[in-house]
Amino acid sequence: MGRSVLWGIVMIIKSSAALRNEYLQISAMAKALGEPIYITNKGEVDGVFMSVEAFEQREKMLAHRASILEAELARLAGAPTYSMADVRSRLMEKYRNQRACESFSVNEIS
């Protein structure tokens, strides 16, 4: 198995010919390791192969990071921030209002 270390990260490298000839083994390796496999063409990195599960996990992680970045940018731009006590208080108030509306509607119908 071709391995290379870049910035302290072990990279698995396979040629495009190996992908073509050993697809099932490379697919099983990608699923087992959960890491991308770099595909080369004529010695140059040309693409990345990874399992669907690893891809979906990576997409979820990137979306989560994007939402954190968005919140941080909003905070830096002056958007209001709330303490845990503030959030709890607002949720309790919302819950009480919802319960009051539900009980009012039930009494109205009865």
C-alpha positions in Angstrom: 0.0 0.0 0.0 1.4 3.4 -1.0 1.7 5.7 2.0 3.1 9.1 2.3 3.3 11.5 5.3 2.5 15.1 4.7 2.3 17.6 7.6 2.2 14.7 10.0 -0.8 13.1 8.3 -0.5 9.6 6.7 -1.9 9.7 3.2 -2.8 6.5 1.4 -1.9 6.8 -2.3 -3.0 4.5 -5.1 -2.5 4.8 -8.9 -5.5 5.1 -11.2 -4.4 1.7 -12.6 -4.7 0.2 -9.2 -8.1 1.7 -8.7 -9.2 0.3 -12.0 -7.7 -3.2 -11.3 -8.2 -3.4 -7.6 -11.4 -1.5 -7.1 -13.0 -3.9 -4.6 -9.9 -4.0 -2.4 -9.5 -0.2 -2.5 -13.2 0.3 -1.7 -13.0 -2.1 1.3 -9.9 -0.3 2.5 -11.6 3.1 2.3 -14.6 1.7 4.2 -12.4 0.1 6.9 -10.1 3.1 7.4 -12.7 5.8 7.0 -10.0 8.0 5.4 -9.6 9.3 1.8 -7.4 7.5 -0.6 -5.5 9.7 -3.0 -5.5 8.5 -6.6 -2.6 9.4 -8.9 -2.4 9.6 -12.6 1.2 9.5 -14.1 2.6 10.2 -10.6 0.5 13.3 -9.9 -2.4 13.4 -7.5 -5.6 13.5 -9.6 -8.4 12.7 -7.3 -9.6 11.3 -4.0 -11.6 8.1 -3.3 -13.5 7.7 -0.1 -16.5 5.7 1.2 -19.9 7.3 1.2 -20.0 7.1 5.0 -16.8 9.0 5.3 -17.9 11.5 2.8 -21.2 12.1 4.6 -19.5 12.4 7.9 -17.1 14.9 6.5 -19.9 16.9 4.9 -21.7 17.0 8.3 -18.6 18.1 10.1 -18.0 20.9 7.5 -21.6 22.1 7.8 -21.2 22.2 11.6 -18.0 24.2 11.3 -19.7 26.6 8.9 -22.5 27.2 11.3 -20.0 27.8 14.1 -18.1 30.3 11.9 -21.4 32.0 11.0 -22.3 32.4 14.6 -18.9 33.7 15.5 -18.9 36.3 12.7 -22.4 37.4 13.8 -21.1 37.8 17.4 -18.1 39.8 16.2 -20.4 42.0 14.1 -22.4 42.9 17.3 -25.2 40.4 17.3 -26.7 39.9 20.8 -25.3 37.0 22.9 -27.2 35.2 25.6 -26.0 33.4 28.8 -27.3 29.9 29.6 -29.5 31.5 32.3 -31.0 33.9 29.7 -31.7 31.0 27.3 -33.2 28.9 30.0 -35.5 31.8 31.1 -36.6 32.5 27.6 -37.4 28.8 26.9 -39.3 28.5 30.2 -41.4 31.6 29.3 -42.1 30.2 25.8 -43.0 26.8 27.3 -45.4 28.5 29.8 -47.0 30.6 27.1 -47.5 27.5 24.9 -49.0 25.6 27.7 -51.3 28.5 28.5 -52.5 28.7 24.9 -53.1 25.0 24.7 -55.1 25.0 27.9 -57.1 28.1 26.8 -57.9 26.4 23.5 -59.1 23.2 25.2 -61.3 25.2 27.6 -62.8 27.2 24.7 -63.8 24.0 22.8 -65.2 22.2 25.9 
